[in-house]
């Protein structure tokens, strides 16, 4: 069996923020039960036991939401005890958590640091940009509380990276966002395009990211990144890391760049398992943890159907010189014909900057 990642939603879709573009709120609204309850320790124990039974080499437990810190610090203390109990020889256990940062206090920051959690912190840029979409239930901006979490993470040397959701506004303000991150010395960045709701496609939301917006962002962020790299200052930007790694002959790290869906295990608050964070929908329910092993889940017909529907390659992709790098992107970002909705943007980027990417690849070879 391979190393595996189990994505766990201990607080289901519950969140203390009301971000305008929240894709998971939309996903949950398309289920019979939007909120599946808080994950019990009994079910969490079954998740850990099942993961240890299935995994080889490493098993990553990735906690997301909703907002996973709503499960409380004692939940995670118990998780660590259960992991120690069930850990098997030769399998390394890793823990990650994706958080909006607003509930982080001294205890949280110290706990995450001492127990080597890798933290993903959601921060869309400086205050005037971040607060446009990431507000609390009273519509107040969350920037100040997120930056408080940054200070606490640095105080306790908690390992963290930054996740930025790309909207129309911050894609066009990419240099301002990048310089803010640079000033704050954030060196591990991930930019992900916001998703329109299932029922409102067509980039009709105030935050929607158009192909032109995305093309502008891709070219500008690469130029900013490359200028720093030529100075000897390497800043990790996930999509660039992946493209450059592919050009170096390595497999992509991001599942969105594989070209098709691969088996995943997403565990909701009621213990039900799904194949992908973007498709935690009733039709893709793969069963309940504990009642079916992960081996049975991944070999189920529903799992096979989910993967097979992502395998179709549009004819235009087969003819495109950039397909080996693009690979038609994430399934959630494909139109009704199975084509990436950002195809034009990605082609425009590669057409404009492939020569510079080759230079960067050569520099990476020299430096390694």
C-alpha positions as CSV (number, residue, x, y, z in Angstrom):
1,X,0.0,0.0,0.0
2,X,1.2,3.6,-0.6
3,X,1.7,6.5,1.8
4,X,-1.7,8.0,2.4
5,X,-3.3,11.3,3.4
6,X,-6.5,11.2,5.3
7,X,-8.3,14.6,5.2
8,X,-10.5,14.9,8.3
9,X,-13.3,17.4,9.0
10,X,-13.6,17.2,12.8
11,X,-16.1,20.1,12.9
12,X,-17.8,19.2,9.7
13,X,-18.9,22.4,7.9
14,X,-19.1,24.5,11.0
15,X,-17.1,27.7,10.9
16,X,-16.8,30.9,12.9
17,X,-16.2,33.0,9.8
18,X,-18.6,33.7,6.9
19,X,-16.2,34.0,4.0
20,X,-18.1,35.0,0.9
21,X,-16.4,32.5,-1.4
22,X,-16.4,29.5,0.9
23,X,-16.5,26.5,-1.4
24,X,-17.2,24.1,1.5
25,X,-20.3,25.9,2.6
26,X,-21.6,25.5,-1.0
27,X,-20.6,21.8,-1.0
28,X,-22.4,21.2,2.3
29,X,-25.5,23.0,1.1
30,X,-25.8,20.4,-1.7
31,X,-26.0,17.4,0.7
32,X,-29.1,16.2,2.6
33,X,-27.3,17.2,5.8
34,X,-25.1,20.3,5.5
35,X,-23.7,19.8,9.0
36,X,-22.7,16.2,9.8
37,X,-21.9,16.8,13.5
38,X,-18.7,17.0,15.4
39,X,-16.4,14.0,14.9
40,X,-16.5,11.8,18.0
41,X,-13.3,10.3,19.5
42,X,-14.8,6.9,18.9
43,X,-14.9,7.6,15.1
44,X,-11.6,9.3,15.2
45,X,-10.1,6.2,16.7
46,X,-11.5,4.2,13.8
47,X,-10.0,6.7,11.4
48,X,-6.5,6.3,13.0
49,X,-6.8,2.5,13.2
50,X,-7.9,2.2,9.6
51,X,-5.2,4.5,8.4
52,X,-2.5,2.5,10.2
53,X,-3.9,-0.7,8.8
54,X,-3.8,0.7,5.2
55,X,-0.7,2.9,5.1
56,X,2.9,2.1,4.3
57,X,5.9,4.4,4.9
58,X,3.8,7.4,6.1
59,X,0.3,8.4,7.0
60,X,-0.7,12.0,7.1
61,X,-3.7,13.2,9.0
62,X,-4.8,16.5,7.5
63,X,-7.4,18.4,9.6
64,X,-9.6,20.9,7.7
65,X,-13.1,22.3,7.8
66,X,-15.2,24.3,8.1
67,X,-12.8,25.4,10.8
68,X,-11.1,22.4,12.5
69,X,-10.0,24.3,15.6
70,X,-13.7,24.4,16.6
71,X,-13.2,20.7,17.7
72,X,-11.1,22.0,20.6
73,X,-7.6,21.5,21.8
74,X,-8.5,18.4,23.9
75,X,-9.7,16.7,20.7
76,X,-6.2,17.0,19.2
77,X,-4.5,15.9,22.4
78,X,-6.6,12.7,22.3
79,X,-5.7,12.3,18.6
80,X,-2.0,12.2,19.5
81,X,-2.6,9.6,22.2
82,X,-4.5,7.4,19.7
83,X,-1.8,7.8,17.1
84,X,0.8,6.6,19.5
85,X,-1.4,3.6,20.4
86,X,-2.0,2.5,16.9
87,X,1.3,3.5,15.2
88,X,2.9,0.6,13.5
89,X,6.6,0.1,12.8
90,X,7.9,1.7,9.6
91,X,5.0,4.1,9.3
92,X,5.7,7.7,10.0
93,X,2.8,9.8,11.2
94,X,2.4,13.4,10.1
95,X,-0.2,15.9,11.1
96,X,-1.4,19.1,9.3
97,X,-4.1,21.6,10.0
98,X,-5.7,24.2,7.8
99,X,-7.1,27.1,9.8
100,X,-8.5,30.6,9.5
101,X,-6.3,31.4,12.5
102,X,-8.9,33.4,14.4
103,X,-9.1,31.0,17.4
104,X,-5.3,30.6,17.8
105,X,-4.1,31.5,21.3
106,X,-0.9,30.8,23.2
107,X,-2.0,27.3,24.1
108,X,-2.8,26.4,20.5
109,X,0.4,27.8,19.1
110,X,2.5,26.0,21.6
111,X,0.7,22.7,21.2
112,X,1.0,22.8,17.4
113,X,4.7,23.7,17.6
114,X,5.6,21.1,20.2
115,X,3.7,18.3,18.3
116,X,5.1,19.3,14.9
117,X,1.9,20.1,13.1
118,X,2.3,21.8,9.8
119,X,-0.2,24.7,9.7
120,X,-1.8,26.2,6.7
121,X,-3.0,29.7,7.5
122,X,-5.6,31.4,5.3
123,X,-4.6,35.0,4.6
124,X,-5.6,36.7,1.3
125,X,-3.2,39.6,1.5
126,X,-3.0,42.9,3.4
127,X,-6.0,44.1,5.5
128,X,-7.9,45.9,2.8
129,X,-7.9,42.9,0.5
130,X,-8.2,40.1,3.0
131,X,-11.2,41.7,4.7
132,X,-13.2,42.0,1.5
133,X,-14.1,38.3,1.7
134,X,-12.9,36.8,5.0
135,X,-15.3,38.3,7.5
136,X,-16.8,36.9,10.7
137,X,-20.5,36.3,11.4
138,X,-21.0,40.0,12.1
139,X,-19.4,40.9,8.8
140,X,-16.3,42.3,10.5
141,X,-12.9,41.7,8.9
142,X,-10.7,38.9,10.3
143,X,-7.2,40.3,9.3
144,X,-6.1,41.5,12.8
145,X,-6.9,38.2,14.4
146,X,-5.1,36.3,11.7
147,X,-2.0,38.4,12.2
148,X,-2.3,37.8,15.9
149,X,-2.0,34.1,15.0
150,X,1.1,34.8,12.9
151,X,2.8,36.5,15.9
152,X,2.0,33.6,18.1
153,X,3.2,31.0,15.6
154,X,6.5,32.9,15.3
155,X,6.8,33.2,19.1
156,X,6.5,29.4,19.5
157,X,8.2,28.6,16.2
158,X,5.1,26.8,14.8
159,X,5.7,25.7,11.2
160,X,3.2,27.4,9.0
161,X,2.6,28.4,5.4
162,X,0.1,30.8,3.8
163,X,-2.9,29.9,1.7
164,X,-4.3,32.7,-0.5
165,X,-7.7,32.3,-2.3
166,X,-7.4,34.1,-5.6
167,X,-10.3,36.4,-6.4
168,X,-10.8,39.1,-9.0
169,X,-9.5,41.7,-6.6
170,X,-6.3,40.2,-5.3
171,X,-5.3,38.6,-8.6
172,X,-5.2,42.1,-10.1
173,X,-3.4,43.4,-7.0
174,X,-0.9,40.5,-7.1
175,X,2.2,42.7,-6.7
176,X,0.7,44.4,-3.6
177,X,-0.1,41.0,-2.1
178,X,3.3,39.6,-2.9
179,X,5.1,42.6,-1.4
180,X,3.0,42.3,1.7
181,X,3.9,38.6,2.1
182,X,7.6,39.5,1.4
183,X,7.5,42.2,4.0
184,X,6.1,39.7,6.5
185,X,8.8,37.2,5.4
186,X,6.2,34.5,4.4
187,X,8.3,32.1,2.4
188,X,5.8,29.3,1.7
189,X,2.8,30.4,-0.3
190,X,-0.1,28.7,-2.0
191,X,-2.5,30.5,-4.3
192,X,-5.7,28.7,-5.2
193,X,-8.4,30.1,-7.6
194,X,-11.8,30.7,-5.8
195,X,-14.6,28.4,-6.9
196,X,-18.0,29.6,-8.1
197,X,-21.0,27.9,-6.5
198,X,-22.2,24.7,-8.2
199,X,-25.4,26.3,-9.2
200,X,-24.0,29.7,-10.3
201,X,-21.2,29.0,-12.9
202,X,-20.0,31.5,-15.4
203,X,-18.0,33.9,-13.1
204,X,-21.0,35.9,-12.0
205,X,-20.0,36.4,-8.4
206,X,-18.4,39.6,-7.1
207,X,-15.3,37.6,-6.2
208,X,-15.2,35.5,-9.4
209,X,-11.8,35.0,-11.1
210,X,-12.0,35.4,-14.9
211,X,-9.5,33.8,-17.3
212,X,-8.0,37.3,-18.0
213,X,-7.6,37.9,-14.2
214,X,-5.9,34.5,-13.8
215,X,-3.6,35.0,-16.8
216,X,-2.6,38.4,-15.4
217,X,-1.9,36.8,-12.1
218,X,0.1,33.8,-13.4
219,X,2.5,36.0,-15.5
220,X,2.9,38.7,-12.8
221,X,3.5,36.3,-9.9
222,X,6.1,34.4,-11.9
223,X,7.9,37.6,-12.8
224,X,8.0,38.6,-9.1
225,X,9.1,35.2,-8.0
226,X,11.8,34.9,-10.7
227,X,13.2,38.3,-9.9
228,X,13.7,37.2,-6.3
229,X,15.1,33.9,-7.3
230,X,17.7,35.5,-9.5
231,X,18.8,37.4,-6.4
232,X,19.3,34.1,-4.6
233,X,16.0,34.5,-2.6
234,X,13.9,31.4,-3.2
235,X,10.2,31.7,-2.2
236,X,8.1,28.6,-2.4
237,X,5.0,29.1,-4.5
238,X,3.2,25.8,-4.8
239,X,2.0,25.9,-8.4
240,X,5.3,27.1,-9.6
241,X,7.2,24.5,-7.6
242,X,5.1,21.8,-9.2
243,X,5.5,23.1,-12.8
244,X,9.2,23.4,-12.4
245,X,9.4,20.0,-10.8
246,X,7.6,18.5,-13.7
247,X,10.1,20.1,-16.1
248,X,12.8,18.6,-14.0
249,X,11.3,15.2,-14.7
250,X,9.6,14.6,-11.4
251,X,6.0,13.8,-10.7
252,X,3.7,16.6,-9.5
253,X,3.1,17.0,-5.8
254,X,-0.3,18.7,-6.2
255,X,-3.2,16.3,-7.2
256,X,-4.6,19.0,-9.5
257,X,-1.6,18.6,-11.7
258,X,-1.7,14.8,-12.1
259,X,-4.2,15.0,-14.9
260,X,-6.9,12.9,-13.3
261,X,-8.3,12.2,-9.8
262,X,-6.5,9.9,-7.5
263,X,-7.9,8.0,-4.5
264,X,-8.3,10.2,-1.4
265,X,-10.0,9.7,1.9
266,X,-12.0,12.7,3.2
267,X,-13.8,11.9,6.5
268,X,-16.8,14.0,7.5
269,X,-18.1,14.6,11.0
270,X,-20.3,11.5,10.9
271,X,-17.5,9.3,9.8
272,X,-18.6,9.0,6.2
273,X,-15.8,8.9,3.6
274,X,-15.6,10.7,0.3
275,X,-13.1,10.7,-2.6
276,X,-12.3,14.5,-2.7
277,X,-12.7,17.6,-0.6
278,X,-14.4,19.3,-3.5
279,X,-17.0,16.5,-3.9
280,X,-18.1,15.7,-0.4
281,X,-21.6,15.1,-1.8
282,X,-24.1,12.3,-1.1
283,X,-23.6,10.7,-4.5
284,X,-19.9,10.2,-3.8
285,X,-20.3,8.8,-0.3
286,X,-17.9,5.8,-0.1
287,X,-19.1,4.4,3.2
288,X,-18.4,4.9,6.9
289,X,-15.0,4.6,8.5
290,X,-14.8,1.4,10.6
291,X,-17.6,-0.4,8.7
292,X,-15.4,-0.6,5.6
293,X,-11.6,-0.7,5.4
294,X,-9.8,1.9,3.4
295,X,-8.7,-0.9,1.0
296,X,-12.4,-1.7,0.5
297,X,-13.3,1.9,0.1
298,X,-10.7,2.7,-2.5
299,X,-11.6,-0.4,-4.5
300,X,-15.3,0.3,-4.4
301,X,-17.3,0.9,-7.6
302,X,-18.2,4.4,-6.5
303,X,-14.5,5.3,-6.0
304,X,-13.6,3.7,-9.4
305,X,-16.4,5.7,-11.1
306,X,-15.2,8.9,-9.5
307,X,-11.7,8.4,-10.8
308,X,-12.7,7.1,-14.3
309,X,-14.9,10.2,-15.0
310,X,-11.8,12.4,-14.5
311,X,-9.8,10.4,-17.1
312,X,-11.3,11.8,-20.2
313,X,-8.9,14.1,-22.1
314,X,-10.6,16.7,-24.4
315,X,-9.3,16.5,-28.0
316,X,-7.9,20.0,-27.8
317,X,-5.7,19.0,-24.8
318,X,-4.2,16.1,-26.8
319,X,-3.1,18.6,-29.4
320,X,-1.8,21.2,-27.0
321,X,2.0,21.6,-26.5
322,X,1.4,22.6,-22.9
323,X,-0.7,19.5,-21.9
324,X,2.3,17.7,-20.3
325,X,2.5,20.7,-17.8
326,X,-1.1,21.7,-17.6
327,X,-2.8,18.3,-17.7
328,X,-6.2,19.9,-17.8
329,X,-6.0,21.0,-14.2
330,X,-8.4,20.0,-11.3
331,X,-11.6,18.3,-12.1
332,X,-13.5,20.9,-10.1
333,X,-12.3,23.5,-12.5
334,X,-13.6,21.8,-15.7
335,X,-16.6,22.9,-17.7
336,X,-19.4,20.7,-19.0
337,X,-17.2,19.4,-21.8
338,X,-14.4,18.4,-19.4
339,X,-12.1,21.2,-20.3
340,X,-10.3,23.4,-17.8
341,X,-12.1,26.7,-17.4
342,X,-8.7,28.4,-17.1
343,X,-7.3,26.8,-20.3
344,X,-6.8,30.2,-22.0
345,X,-5.1,31.7,-19.0
346,X,-2.7,28.8,-18.6
347,X,-1.8,28.8,-22.3
348,X,-1.2,32.5,-22.2
349,X,1.1,32.1,-19.3
350,X,3.2,29.3,-20.9
351,X,3.3,31.1,-24.2
352,X,4.6,34.2,-22.5
353,X,7.0,32.8,-19.9
354,X,8.1,29.3,-20.9
355,X,11.6,30.5,-21.9
356,X,12.1,32.1,-18.4
357,X,10.8,28.9,-16.8
358,X,13.5,27.0,-18.7
359,X,16.0,29.4,-17.3
360,X,14.7,28.8,-13.8
361,X,14.9,25.0,-14.3
362,X,18.6,25.4,-15.4
363,X,19.3,27.5,-12.3
364,X,17.6,24.9,-10.1
365,X,19.8,22.2,-11.6
366,X,23.0,24.2,-11.0
367,X,21.9,25.0,-7.4
368,X,21.2,21.4,-6.6
